[in-house]
Amino acid sequence: MHIKVRCESTLQRDTMAVFRQFVACLAAVVLLNMPGGRCVEIIGGKEAKNHSWLFMALVKWENHQCGGALIKEQWVLTAAHCMGKNMKVILGTHSISKKNNKQKQISVSEAFPYKGFSQRTGEHDLMLLKLNKPVTTSPYITVLALPTKEKDVQKNTRDSTPCKVAGWGISNRDSNRISDNLMEVEIKVFNRKQCQKYYKKSKVAITSNTICAWDNQGEKDTDKGDSGGPLICNGNFTGVVSSGTRGFPGVYTLLTSKYLKWIHKVTGGAA
């Protein structure tokens, strides 16, 4: 299954800015063949400390890639628009090109996108990947704990709450090249109502199931190739990278109680 790329226009920008955005998105589609097309890259970030995101998963298929999080020994949580054939997950990696004996590459035996996922609006953008065998955790691979209750998630959604996100997406908008090394960026939760104003002329749905975050200046954000990665707020797993438009806040799927119940049901119990 190939997901079409959709790049949202930004009417508030001048003509040249819109043109640059279009060219950047087009380059990502042609050169990187990234999924989802939501123009959602670790921009303004830095290289993560080697093996500091032990639960981080690199999800690959054909010429596509996304991020994800190992939530149980045989399960990875990612975004629903990161769907493809012959998917595989790489764990314990920092550099894509530099292979080492700490890495584990495992095929995906089955994918479970959330049934209500909308490709048009990006709502309910979650997917569970079942690995063909359980992973043995190590000093380089660990499981990311899910929230136990929604109130634990909601307390991390207050405006300006500090968050972190990581990925191997585009790290420089001028070059439109994906990063070989894992990058991370610090951002803050952005008011949902204000976020809705940014996206009011867009098809992207900003609802109680989503959370917006950026640095309030558009200098730091996620982008192509980071989709599906975990949003960590106040040190807790809060959401999953979903979508966004360049210069706008990033949009993340919030791990609300209905999603947590779904995760536990599909994976066979509490993580």
N, C-alpha and C positions, 0 to 999 in steps of 0.2 A: 504494500500500500504506500503510495507516494502522496505526501501532503503538499498541496499547492501553497505557494508563498503569497502572502498578502501584505503589502506595505501600505500603511495608512498615510495619507497626505496630511500635511500640517498647514491649514489655511492661514494660520496666524503669521506664518513666516513669509518673508519676501520671496519673490520668484526664484532667485538664485539659490536660496536656502532650500526651497522645496526641490529644486532640480538636483542639488547636491545630495539630498536625502534619497531621491529616487535612484540616482546613480549608485550610491552606496548600497542600497538594498538590492539593486540589480546585480551589482558585482558579487554580493554575498550569495545570491541565488546561482549565478553562473559559475563562479570560482569555487565556492564552498559547498554548494548544493545542500544548504542547511534546511531543516524542516520547519514547518510552522509559519514562516514568513511574517512573524509579528515584529520584526525589527527589534526583538528583545535582546553580549560581549562584556566583559568586565572592563568598563571604561573608567579611567581615572584611578584605577586600583594599583596594586603592587603584586609582585610574585609572592605566593604563599610560602611560608616556611615549609621546607621539605617534610612530607608526611605529617602535616599538622591537621589535615582534614581526613582522618583515618576512615571515615564512613563514606567518603566521596566515591561515586561510581562514574565511570565514563561509559556511556551507552553508545554503541556503534552499530551501523548497518549500511552496507554498500558505501556510498560516499557521504553519509550523514552522520551526525553525532549530536548527543545531548548529554546533560548531566543527570545525576540521580543520587539517591541516598540508600545505603544498605540498612534496612530497618529490621530484618530478621536474617538468620543465616542463609535462607533460601529465597529472600524477597528483596527487591529494589523498588523504591517509590520514585516515580518520575512524572513527567507531564504527558497527558493523553495525546497531544499532537506530535509526540515523539514516537510515532508508530511506523514500523517497517517490517520487511521480511528478513529472516536469518539474522536476528538481532543477537548481539553479544554484549557482555558487560565486562569491563576491566576494572579490577579493584587493586588497591595498594600501589597506585601509580601517581607520579608527580609530573614526569615528562612523557609526552605521547610517543616521541621518537626513540627515547632511550629505554630499552628494555632491561629489566633486571629480575633477579630471582625472587624478589618480594612481590611482584605482580601476580595476579591470578586472573586469567581470562576464562570466562564461563559462558556457555551458550544459554540463551533464553528459551525455555521449553514452552512457555505460554504467557500471553499478555492479557491483562484485564483492564481495559480502559473503563473509567467510570461511565455508567450507562447513560447518564444525562449530559455527557460532554457535547458541547456545540462547537463545531469547527468555525462557524460563522462569527460567534461572539466570544469564543474562548472560555465560556463559563464551564465550571466543573472540570477543569483541565488537570485531571489526575489519572495516573495509570500505574498498576502494579505489574511487575515483571517477576515471574517465577523462574528461578534458575534451574538448570537441569540437574544440579546437585547442590547440597548445602556447602557453604563456605566455612572453612575452619578459620576462626579469628586468630589474629597474630598481633605482634607489636606494630604492624603496619596496616592492619585491617580490623576495624571494630564496627559494631552496630550502633546506629544513631537511635536513641530512645525517642519514642513518640510521646506526645503529651498524654497524660492520664485522664485529664478532664478538660472540657472546653474553657472553663474559667482560667485554666493555666495558660491557654492560648490568648484569651481575650485581654489578660493583663499585660500582654506584650504588644497590644495593638494601639496603645495610646499614642497620640501624636508625638513625634520626635523621639520615640523609643529607638535606641541604637541597635542596629542590625548588621549582620555580615552575610555576604554571599560569595560563592566561589565558582569557578568554571574555567573551561578551556576555550571559551568563545573569542570573538574579535576583541582585541585589547587596544587597538588603535584605529579610529574611524578613518584616518587618512589612508592607511594601507589596506584596510579590510582583510587582514590576514588573521587567521585564528592563532591563538597562543599555543606554543608547544608545551609550556609549563603551566601548571595550575596557578591561576591568578585569583586574588581576593579583593574585595572592596568593602568599605564601611559606608553604610547609608543609614537613613532614618525613616521611620514610619511617617507617611504623609497623610494628612486629613482626607478621609474618604469623600466627603462632600466636595472638597476642593478638587480632588482627583477626578470626580465625575464631571466637573466643569471642563477639564482638559479634554476629556474623551466624549463630550456631548455630541460632537459631529462625527463620531467614530462608531463602528459596530462593536467595539470592545465593551463588554459588560462590566461595570463596576458595581458590585452588589455586596451584600453581607457575607458572601462566600469568598470575597477577595480582599486583599490588603495592598495598598500602594506604598511604595518606598523609593526614595532617592536622596540626593544631597541638597535639594531645594534650589539648585542652580543648574541642574542637568549635566554637571561635569562628571558625576559618578553614577554608574548604573550598570545593569546587565544588558546583554544583547545577544546576537546570533551565536549559537553554540552553547549558551548557558542554560537554555530551557531545560526544565526538569530538575535543576539543582535545588538544594535545600536553602531556605531563608532561615537564618539563625538570629533570633532577637533576644537580647539579654541572656545569651547562652543557651536558649531553648529552641527546639525545632518548631517553627511557627507557620511556615508556608513553603510553597514550591514555585519556582520561577515559571511564569506562564507567558506573558506578553508585554507589549509596550510599543510606543512610538518614540523615535529619537527626539530628545528635547522635552519629553513628557515623563512623569513618574513611571517607574516600572510597576507592572501589575503581577501579583502573586496570588495563587490559590491558597486561601486560608484554611488551616486544618481544623475546621469546625467539628462539632460532635457527630454530625451525620457522616462526614468523611472518615472520622476515626472509627465509627461503628462499621462502616463498609470495609475499611482496611482489616479490622479484626475478623470480620466475617469471611472475607476472601482468604486471608492468610491462616485462618484456623485458630484464632484466639489472640489474646493480648500479646503484644510484642515484648 
